[in-house]
Amino acid sequence: MKTSLRSLLVAWLTMLAVSMANGALREFVYAPYLNATAAQQLSTFIGALLLGIVIHRHTQRHPFPSARAAFGSRLVSVKPGML
């Protein structure tokens, strides 16, 4: 099954919304009660968890056709010089 551009756009926009909501949650809910470092660490943990859930759900609905395709998609996202 080929992943459509529309499904990728929906996944990307969902991740954007989750990231923005996580930032708002940090600023308005727990930043007033925690110091800056603790608020940032908690936000990073929650953000990684939520983004992991979004990515997992997307890959369950739109799986890669092969391990080679999955690896190839990772190579596209790696910046030159990081290999």
DSSP file (Angstrom, degrees, kcal/mol; ACC not computed):
  #  RESIDUE AA STRUCTURE BP1 BP2  ACC     N-H-->O    O-->H-N    N-H-->O    O-->H-N    TCO  KAPPA ALPHA  PHI   PSI    X-CA   Y-CA   Z-CA
    1    1 A M              0   0    0      0, 0.0     2,-0.4     0, 0.0     0, 0.0   0.000 360.0 360.0 360.0 130.5    0.0    0.0    0.0
    2    2 A K        -     0   0    0     62,-0.1     2,-0.4    63,-0.1    62,-0.1  -0.737 360.0-125.2 -92.0 134.2    1.4    3.4   -1.0
    3    3 A T        -     0   0    0     -2,-0.4     2,-0.1    59,-0.1    59,-0.0  -0.642  29.1-134.6 -77.9 126.4    1.2    6.3    1.5
    4    4 A S     >  -     0   0    0     -2,-0.4     4,-1.8     1,-0.1     5,-0.2  -0.394  15.0-119.0 -81.6 159.1   -0.5    9.2   -0.2
    5    5 A L  H  > S+     0   0    0      1,-0.2     4,-2.3     2,-0.2     5,-0.2   0.856 114.6  57.8 -62.5 -34.9    0.7   12.8    0.1
    6    6 A R  H  > S+     0   0    0      1,-0.2     4,-2.5     2,-0.2    -1,-0.2   0.916 105.1  48.5 -63.9 -43.2   -2.6   13.7    1.8
    7    7 A S  H  > S+     0   0    0      1,-0.2     4,-2.2     2,-0.2    -1,-0.2   0.873 111.9  50.0 -66.6 -34.9   -2.0   11.2    4.6
    8    8 A L  H  X S+     0   0    0     -4,-1.8     4,-2.6     2,-0.2    -1,-0.2   0.896 110.7  49.5 -67.6 -39.5    1.5   12.5    5.1
    9    9 A L  H  X S+     0   0    0     -4,-2.3     4,-2.8     2,-0.2     5,-0.2   0.911 110.7  49.8 -65.0 -42.3    0.2   16.0    5.2
   10   10 A V  H  X S+     0   0    0     -4,-2.5     4,-2.2     2,-0.2    -2,-0.2   0.917 112.1  48.3 -61.9 -43.3   -2.4   15.1    7.8
   11   11 A A  H  X S+     0   0    0     -4,-2.2     4,-2.4     2,-0.2    -2,-0.2   0.922 112.8  48.2 -63.1 -43.9    0.2   13.3    9.9
   12   12 A W  H  X S+     0   0    0     -4,-2.6     4,-2.2     1,-0.2    -2,-0.2   0.927 112.6  47.5 -63.6 -45.2    2.5   16.3    9.7
   13   13 A L  H  X S+     0   0    0     -4,-2.8     4,-2.5     1,-0.2    -1,-0.2   0.862 110.7  52.9 -65.1 -35.0   -0.2   18.8   10.6
   14   14 A T  H  X S+     0   0    0     -4,-2.2     4,-2.5    -5,-0.2    -1,-0.2   0.923 109.6  48.2 -64.6 -43.5   -1.3   16.5   13.5
   15   15 A M  H  X S+     0   0    0     -4,-2.4     4,-2.3     2,-0.2    -2,-0.2   0.880 110.9  51.7 -64.6 -36.9    2.3   16.5   14.8
   16   16 A L  H  X S+     0   0    0     -4,-2.2     4,-2.3     2,-0.2    -2,-0.2   0.931 111.3  46.7 -63.0 -45.6    2.4   20.3   14.4
   17   17 A A  H  X S+     0   0    0     -4,-2.5     4,-2.5     1,-0.2    -2,-0.2   0.898 112.0  50.5 -64.2 -40.8   -0.8   20.7   16.4
   18   18 A V  H  X S+     0   0    0     -4,-2.5     4,-2.2     2,-0.2    -1,-0.2   0.909 111.2  49.1 -63.2 -42.1    0.4   18.3   19.1
   19   19 A S  H  X S+     0   0    0     -4,-2.3     4,-2.0     2,-0.2    -2,-0.2   0.905 112.8  46.5 -65.4 -41.7    3.7   20.2   19.4
   20   20 A M  H  X S+     0   0    0     -4,-2.3     4,-2.3     2,-0.2    -2,-0.2   0.905 112.6  50.0 -68.0 -40.2    2.0   23.6   19.7
   21   21 A A  H  X S+     0   0    0     -4,-2.5     4,-2.6     1,-0.2    -2,-0.2   0.881 109.0  53.1 -64.8 -36.9   -0.5   22.2   22.3
   22   22 A N  H  X S+     0   0    0     -4,-2.2     4,-2.2     2,-0.2    -1,-0.2   0.903 109.0  48.9 -64.8 -40.9    2.4   20.8   24.3
   23   23 A G  H  X S+     0   0    0     -4,-2.0     4,-2.4     2,-0.2    -2,-0.2   0.907 112.4  47.7 -64.5 -41.5    4.1   24.2   24.3
   24   24 A A  H  X S+     0   0    0     -4,-2.3     4,-2.6     2,-0.2     5,-0.4   0.901 110.1  53.1 -65.6 -40.2    0.8   25.9   25.4
   25   25 A L  H  X>S+     0   0    0     -4,-2.6     4,-2.2     1,-0.2     5,-1.2   0.918 110.5  48.1 -59.5 -43.9    0.3   23.2   28.1
   26   26 A R  I  <>S+     0   0    0     -4,-2.2     5,-2.1     3,-0.2    -2,-0.2   0.945 115.2  43.5 -62.1 -48.7    3.8   23.9   29.4
   27   27 A E  I  <5S+     0   0    0     -4,-2.4    -2,-0.2     1,-0.2    -1,-0.2   0.875 125.9  28.7 -67.8 -38.5    3.4   27.7   29.5
   28   28 A F  I  <5S+     0   0    0     -4,-2.6    -1,-0.2    -5,-0.2    -2,-0.2   0.679 126.6  32.9-101.7 -18.9    0.0   27.8   31.0
   29   29 A V  I  <5S+     0   0    0     -4,-2.2    -3,-0.2    -5,-0.4     4,-0.1   0.874 129.4   8.3-106.1 -59.6   -0.4   24.7   33.1
   30   30 A Y  I >><S+     0   0    0     -5,-1.2     4,-1.1     1,-0.1     3,-0.7   0.636 107.4  76.9-108.2 -10.9    2.8   23.6   34.8
   31   31 A A  T 34<S+     0   0    0     -5,-2.1     3,-0.4    -6,-0.4    -4,-0.1   0.878  92.5  57.5 -63.6 -36.3    5.4   26.3   34.1
   32   32 A P  T 34 S+     0   0    0      0, 0.0    -1,-0.2     0, 0.0    -2,-0.1   0.758 113.9  39.6 -64.6 -19.9    3.9   28.5   36.8
   33   33 A Y  T <4 S+     0   0    0     -3,-0.7     2,-0.3    -4,-0.1    -2,-0.2   0.577 115.0  52.8-104.3 -12.5    4.4   25.7   39.4
   34   34 A L  S  < S-     0   0    0     -4,-1.1     2,-0.1    -3,-0.4     0, 0.0  -0.834  86.5-103.8-121.6 158.6    7.9   24.4   38.2
   35   35 A N     >  -     0   0    0     -2,-0.3     4,-2.5     1,-0.1     5,-0.2  -0.343  45.7 -98.5 -73.1 168.1   11.2   26.0   37.6
   36   36 A A  H  > S+     0   0    0      1,-0.2     4,-2.2     2,-0.2     5,-0.2   0.867 121.1  49.5 -59.2 -41.5   12.2   26.6   34.0
   37   37 A T  H  > S+     0   0    0      2,-0.2     4,-2.5     1,-0.2    -1,-0.2   0.933 112.9  45.5 -65.6 -46.3   14.4   23.5   33.8
   38   38 A A  H  > S+     0   0    0      1,-0.2     4,-2.6     2,-0.2     5,-0.2   0.897 112.7  51.2 -64.8 -40.1   11.8   21.1   35.2
   39   39 A A  H  X S+     0   0    0     -4,-2.5     4,-2.3     2,-0.2    -1,-0.2   0.903 111.6  48.0 -63.4 -40.9    9.1   22.6   33.0
   40   40 A Q  H  X S+     0   0    0     -4,-2.2     4,-2.5    -5,-0.2    -2,-0.2   0.909 112.3  48.7 -65.7 -42.8   11.2   22.1   29.9
   41   41 A Q  H  X S+     0   0    0     -4,-2.5     4,-2.2     2,-0.2    -2,-0.2   0.918 113.0  46.8 -64.8 -43.2   12.1   18.5   30.9
   42   42 A L  H  X S+     0   0    0     -4,-2.6     4,-2.6     1,-0.2     5,-0.2   0.909 113.0  50.2 -64.4 -41.4    8.5   17.6   31.6
   43   43 A S  H  X S+     0   0    0     -4,-2.3     4,-2.8    -5,-0.2    -2,-0.2   0.892 109.4  51.0 -63.3 -41.0    7.4   19.2   28.3
   44   44 A T  H  X S+     0   0    0     -4,-2.5     4,-2.5     2,-0.2     5,-0.2   0.919 111.9  47.3 -63.2 -44.1   10.1   17.3   26.4
   45   45 A F  H  X S+     0   0    0     -4,-2.2     4,-2.2     2,-0.2    -2,-0.2   0.941 115.4  44.2 -62.9 -48.3    9.0   14.0   27.9
   46   46 A I  H  X S+     0   0    0     -4,-2.6     4,-2.8     1,-0.2     5,-0.2   0.908 114.1  50.8 -64.7 -42.0    5.3   14.7   27.2
   47   47 A G  H  X S+     0   0    0     -4,-2.8     4,-2.8    -5,-0.2     5,-0.3   0.921 110.8  47.6 -62.1 -45.1    6.0   15.9   23.7
   48   48 A A  H  X S+     0   0    0     -4,-2.5     4,-2.2    -5,-0.2    -1,-0.2   0.905 113.4  49.1 -62.9 -41.1    8.1   12.9   22.8
   49   49 A L  H  X S+     0   0    0     -4,-2.2     4,-1.9    -5,-0.2    -2,-0.2   0.942 114.2  44.2 -63.4 -48.4    5.4   10.6   24.2
   50   50 A L  H  X S+     0   0    0     -4,-2.8     4,-2.2     1,-0.2    -2,-0.2   0.907 114.5  48.5 -66.2 -42.0    2.6   12.3   22.3
   51   51 A L  H  X S+     0   0    0     -4,-2.8     4,-2.7    -5,-0.2     5,-0.2   0.876 109.0  54.6 -66.0 -35.6    4.6   12.5   19.0
   52   52 A G  H  X S+     0   0    0     -4,-2.2     4,-2.6    -5,-0.3    -1,-0.2   0.894 107.9  49.6 -61.7 -39.7    5.5    8.9   19.4
   53   53 A I  H  X S+     0   0    0     -4,-1.9     4,-2.6     2,-0.2    -2,-0.2   0.925 111.7  48.1 -64.8 -44.9    1.8    8.0   19.7
   54   54 A V  H  X S+     0   0    0     -4,-2.2     4,-2.2     2,-0.2    -2,-0.2   0.933 114.7  45.4 -61.5 -46.1    1.0   10.1   16.5
   55   55 A I  H  X S+     0   0    0     -4,-2.7     4,-2.6     2,-0.2     5,-0.2   0.905 112.6  51.1 -65.4 -41.8    3.8    8.5   14.5
   56   56 A H  H  X S+     0   0    0     -4,-2.6     4,-1.7    -5,-0.2    -2,-0.2   0.930 111.1  47.6 -61.3 -45.9    2.9    5.0   15.8
   57   57 A R  H  X S+     0   0    0     -4,-2.6     4,-1.9     1,-0.2    -1,-0.2   0.894 112.4  50.2 -63.1 -39.6   -0.8    5.4   14.8
   58   58 A H  H  X S+     0   0    0     -4,-2.2     4,-2.6     1,-0.2    -2,-0.2   0.931 111.3  47.1 -65.2 -44.7    0.2    6.8   11.4
   59   59 A T  H  < S+     0   0    0     -4,-2.6    -1,-0.2     1,-0.2    -2,-0.2   0.768 110.2  54.0 -71.6 -23.0    2.6    3.9   10.6
   60   60 A Q  H  < S+     0   0    0     -4,-1.7    -1,-0.2    -5,-0.2    -2,-0.2   0.881 115.5  39.0 -72.4 -38.4    0.0    1.4   11.8
   61   61 A R  H  < S+     0   0    0     -4,-1.9    -2,-0.2     1,-0.3    -3,-0.2   0.826 131.7  27.0 -79.2 -32.4   -2.6    2.9    9.3
   62   62 A H  S  < S-     0   0    0     -4,-2.6    -1,-0.3    -5,-0.2    -2,-0.1  -0.651  84.2-173.1-131.3  73.6   -0.1    3.4    6.5
   63   63 A P        -     0   0    0      0, 0.0    -3,-0.1     0, 0.0   -60,-0.1  -0.258  31.9-101.3 -70.6 156.0    2.7    0.9    6.9
   64   64 A F        -     0   0    0      1,-0.1   -62,-0.1    -5,-0.1     3,-0.1  -0.487  26.5-129.1 -69.1 145.8    5.9    0.9    4.8
   65   65 A P  S    S-     0   0    0      0, 0.0     2,-0.3     0, 0.0    -1,-0.1   0.764  84.2  -0.7 -70.3 -23.0    5.7   -1.7    2.0
   66   66 A S  S  > S-     0   0    0      1,-0.1     4,-1.7     0, 0.0     5,-0.1  -0.973  71.7-105.7-156.8 166.7    9.2   -3.0    3.0
   67   67 A A  H  > S+     0   0    0     -2,-0.3     4,-2.5     1,-0.2     5,-0.2   0.842 119.4  58.2 -65.3 -33.2   12.0   -2.6    5.4
   68   68 A R  H  > S+     0   0    0      2,-0.2     4,-2.4     1,-0.2    -1,-0.2   0.900 105.2  48.7 -64.4 -40.6   14.0   -1.1    2.6
   69   69 A A  H  > S+     0   0    0      2,-0.2     4,-2.0     1,-0.2    -1,-0.2   0.892 111.2  50.6 -65.9 -39.5   11.4    1.6    2.1
   70   70 A A  H  X S+     0   0    0     -4,-1.7     4,-1.4     2,-0.2    -2,-0.2   0.929 112.4  46.1 -63.7 -45.1   11.4    2.4    5.8
   71   71 A F  H  X S+     0   0    0     -4,-2.5     4,-1.8     1,-0.2    -2,-0.2   0.896 110.6  54.0 -64.5 -40.0   15.2    2.7    5.9
   72   72 A G  H  X S+     0   0    0     -4,-2.4     4,-1.5     1,-0.2    -1,-0.2   0.866 104.6  54.0 -62.4 -37.4   15.1    4.9    2.8
   73   73 A S  H  X S+     0   0    0     -4,-2.0     4,-1.1     1,-0.2    -1,-0.2   0.854 107.0  52.2 -66.8 -32.5   12.7    7.3    4.4
   74   74 A R  H  X S+     0   0    0     -4,-1.4     4,-0.7     1,-0.2     3,-0.2   0.875 105.3  54.6 -69.2 -37.7   15.0    7.6    7.3
   75   75 A L  H >< S+     0   0    0     -4,-1.8     3,-0.5     1,-0.2    -1,-0.2   0.850 104.0  55.8 -64.8 -32.9   17.9    8.4    5.0
   76   76 A V  H 3< S+     0   0    0     -4,-1.5    -1,-0.2     1,-0.2    -2,-0.2   0.851 107.5  49.0 -65.9 -34.0   15.9   11.3    3.5
   77   77 A S  H 3< S+     0   0    0     -4,-1.1     2,-0.4    -3,-0.2    -1,-0.2   0.583  90.7  95.3 -85.7  -8.6   15.4   12.8    6.9
   78   78 A V  S << S-     0   0    0     -4,-0.7     3,-0.1    -3,-0.5     5,-0.1  -0.685  77.1-125.2 -84.0 131.8   19.1   12.7    7.9
   79   79 A K    >   -     0   0    0     -2,-0.4     3,-2.0     1,-0.1     4,-0.3  -0.449  35.6 -92.3 -73.1 146.5   21.0   15.9    7.2
   80   80 A P  T 3  S+     0   0    0      0, 0.0    -1,-0.1     0, 0.0     0, 0.0  -0.328 114.1  30.4 -56.8 138.6   24.2   15.6    5.1
   81   81 A G  T 3  S+     0   0    0     -3,-0.1    -2,-0.1     0, 0.0    -3,-0.0   0.277  95.5  92.5  94.1 -10.3   27.2   15.1    7.3
   82   82 A M    <         0   0    0     -3,-2.0    -3,-0.0     1,-0.2    -4,-0.0   0.612 360.0 360.0 -89.2 -12.3   25.3   13.3   10.0
   83   83 A L              0   0    0     -4,-0.3    -1,-0.2    -5,-0.1    -8,-0.0   0.495 360.0 360.0 -75.6 360.0   26.0    9.8    8.6
